[in-house]
Amino acid sequence: MSARLISLLLLSALPAVSGCALIEDIADGVQLPSGAMNRVDLVRAPTTNQMLSWSCVELLGSAVCSTVGLGTVPSTQDLLFSFDLVFDLSNPNDAIPIPLVELLLGMSVFEGANLGVACISFCDPADEACQPALDAEGACQAEQSTEGAPAVGDLVPTVDELVDLANNVLEGEDLGYENGDFRYIEPLGTMEAHIQFDLAPDLVLGLADELLTQAVDDVVAGENVQLKIPYAVEGSMFFDVPENGRYALGFGPFADQWALDVQ
């Protein structure tokens, strides 16, 4: 499908706006959105004790681990990592809302760990039959992009099942928005866009295996342990911009660390 046809379809689907302002936007040339990653919040994670219990029982068995208070194996749900990507987005156009339709996410956790990549395709809220898609064929491609914006082939290797879109922050708690829907930036508007994901527990714990093994040895030896998870995030946001087609806006690398609770 050509960029021109995409633009026409998008324009026909726009909500009612001032006709003069819309014509002026198109006549002047529809401007591209801007944005940047603000932060990554860890909204759910296992405690240090839960991670150590999982590793200790795997290494030494529950009988030995019980003697140091690590004999209870946590459930998979207890080991879930959920995080919130927060972006600051802006739309300079007078009359045209612009949707964020896809996200290419590259993420590494723990120093030296392989980079995992996932392409998320969101849904138009008007399409009730749509389901958000992971790594859909032909997704996360753009006609235009900012300099250095990563494309699918730029972030390798891909780790299967790196992330799932989060249904809730904590079990039973509503996000307050539809996590799988487009994020529309209103005309002349700015917004803080939240996108929440769940990291696969087995993947994170597998990458942390060496760190956890050392931590278990320290606990058995009677030493205090504090776990921190360094991470880095980068990728591209994909917008459908009338008259311009699919546009990619790169973000990151954004590096920081999460400190886990000690209980």
MOLIN-V552675 format. One record per run of one state. SS is the DSSP state (~ for helix, > for strand, _ for the rest). FROM is the first residue (numbers start at 1). LEN is the number of residues. Records with the same first field share a line. If there is no record, write none. Layout:
SS = FROM-LEN, FROM-LEN
//
This chain:
_ = 1-2, 14-5, 29-5, 45-3, 61-1, 67-10, 80-1, 91-7, 110-6, 122-1, 124-9, 135-9, 146-6, 155-8, 166-15, 182-1, 186-4, 200-1, 208-1, 221-7, 242-3, 260-4
~ = 3-11, 19-10, 48-13, 62-5, 77-3, 152-3, 201-7, 209-12
> = 34-11, 81-10, 98-12, 116-6, 123-1, 133-2, 144-2, 163-3, 181-1, 183-3, 190-10, 228-14, 245-15
//
